[in-house]
Amino acid sequence: MYNEKVMEVFRNPKNVGEIENPDGVGRVGNASCGDIMEIQLKIENDIIVDAKFRTFGCAAAIATSSTATEMVKGMTVEDALKLTNKKVVETLGGLPAQKLHCSVLAEEAIKKAIEDYLSKKK
């Protein structure tokens, strides 16, 4: 069902856990599948210096959370807002059609975390 890259990321996810005093937190969920995803960001001078996630869900939810957090590290807030679920899926080498919603959750969680950061910054 999953390609080898997805399985590798699922078996060895990066950035699992919490950031002490995160600058932005994004929580999303999908009621139909039960996946829940939280992404926390540490941001300095509008650059994402750290990203962590806690995800309750399937292999695709964990793999997309890990991949998305890896992708945004080092990005400016502006660039991270442009991250799409399609880029996450491409980085993973594809996902089964019925699991594409997991990549959407990862994109939404990143955007919500950035929105949280921007709302606190004002």
C-alpha positions as CSV (number, residue, x, y, z in Angstrom):
1,M,0.0,0.0,0.0
2,Y,2.8,2.5,0.9
3,N,6.0,3.0,-0.9
4,E,9.4,2.3,0.8
5,K,10.1,6.0,1.4
6,V,6.8,6.5,3.3
7,M,7.5,3.3,5.3
8,E,11.0,4.5,6.1
9,V,9.8,7.9,7.4
10,F,7.0,6.2,9.3
11,R,9.4,3.8,11.0
12,N,12.0,6.5,11.7
13,P,10.1,9.8,12.0
14,K,12.0,13.0,12.7
15,N,10.9,15.9,15.0
16,V,8.5,13.9,17.2
17,G,7.7,15.6,20.5
18,E,7.1,19.1,21.9
19,I,8.9,22.4,21.9
20,E,9.2,24.2,25.2
21,N,7.3,27.5,24.8
22,P,6.5,27.2,21.1
23,D,6.0,30.4,19.1
24,G,3.2,28.8,17.1
25,V,0.9,25.7,17.5
26,G,-1.4,24.3,14.9
27,R,-3.8,21.5,15.7
28,V,-6.0,19.8,13.1
29,G,-8.0,16.6,12.9
30,N,-10.1,14.6,10.5
31,A,-13.2,13.2,12.1
32,S,-13.8,10.6,9.3
33,C,-10.5,8.8,9.8
34,G,-9.6,9.8,13.4
35,D,-6.2,11.4,12.6
36,I,-5.2,14.2,14.9
37,M,-2.1,16.2,14.2
38,E,-0.3,19.0,16.2
39,I,2.6,20.9,14.9
40,Q,4.7,23.3,17.1
41,L,7.1,25.8,15.7
42,K,10.0,27.8,17.2
43,I,10.5,31.0,15.1
44,E,13.3,33.6,15.4
45,N,13.3,36.7,13.2
46,D,10.5,35.2,11.1
47,I,12.6,32.0,10.3
48,I,11.4,28.6,11.5
49,V,14.4,27.3,13.6
50,D,12.6,24.2,14.9
51,A,9.5,22.2,14.3
52,K,8.0,19.3,16.2
53,F,4.9,17.2,15.9
54,R,2.6,14.9,17.8
55,T,0.3,12.9,15.6
56,F,-2.3,10.2,16.4
57,G,-3.0,8.4,13.2
58,C,-1.9,6.0,10.5
59,A,1.5,5.6,8.8
60,A,0.6,8.3,6.2
61,A,-0.3,10.8,9.0
62,I,3.0,10.2,10.8
63,A,5.1,10.3,7.6
64,T,3.5,13.5,6.4
65,S,3.9,15.2,9.8
66,S,7.6,14.2,9.9
67,T,8.2,15.3,6.3
68,A,6.4,18.6,6.6
69,T,8.3,19.6,9.8
70,E,11.6,18.7,8.1
71,M,10.7,20.8,5.0
72,V,9.8,24.0,6.9
73,K,12.9,24.1,9.1
74,G,15.1,26.9,8.0
75,M,12.3,28.5,5.9
76,T,11.0,32.0,6.4
77,V,7.4,32.2,7.7
78,E,6.4,33.6,4.3
79,D,7.9,30.6,2.4
80,A,6.5,28.0,4.8
81,L,3.0,29.4,4.2
82,K,3.5,28.4,0.6
83,L,4.1,24.7,1.5
84,T,1.4,22.6,-0.2
85,N,0.3,19.1,0.5
86,K,1.4,18.2,-3.1
87,K,5.0,19.2,-2.2
88,V,4.8,16.9,0.9
89,V,3.4,14.0,-1.2
90,E,6.1,14.6,-3.9
91,T,8.8,14.5,-1.2
92,L,7.5,11.2,0.0
93,G,7.3,9.8,-3.5
94,G,3.5,9.5,-3.4
95,L,0.7,8.3,-1.2
96,P,-2.3,6.1,-2.0
97,A,-5.3,8.2,-3.0
98,Q,-7.3,7.3,0.1
99,K,-4.4,8.7,2.2
100,L,-3.9,12.1,0.5
101,H,-6.0,13.7,3.2
102,C,-3.1,13.2,5.6
103,S,-0.9,15.5,3.6
104,V,-3.7,18.1,3.6
105,L,-3.7,17.8,7.4
106,A,0.1,18.4,7.5
107,E,-0.3,21.5,5.3
108,E,-3.2,22.8,7.4
109,A,-1.3,22.2,10.7
110,I,1.8,24.1,9.5
111,K,-0.4,27.0,8.4
112,K,-2.4,27.1,11.6
113,A,0.9,27.1,13.6
114,I,2.1,30.1,11.6
115,E,-1.2,31.9,12.0
116,D,-0.9,31.3,15.7
117,Y,2.6,32.8,15.7
118,L,1.5,35.8,13.6
119,S,-1.5,36.5,15.9
120,K,0.8,36.5,19.0
121,K,3.3,38.8,17.2
122,K,0.7,41.6,16.7
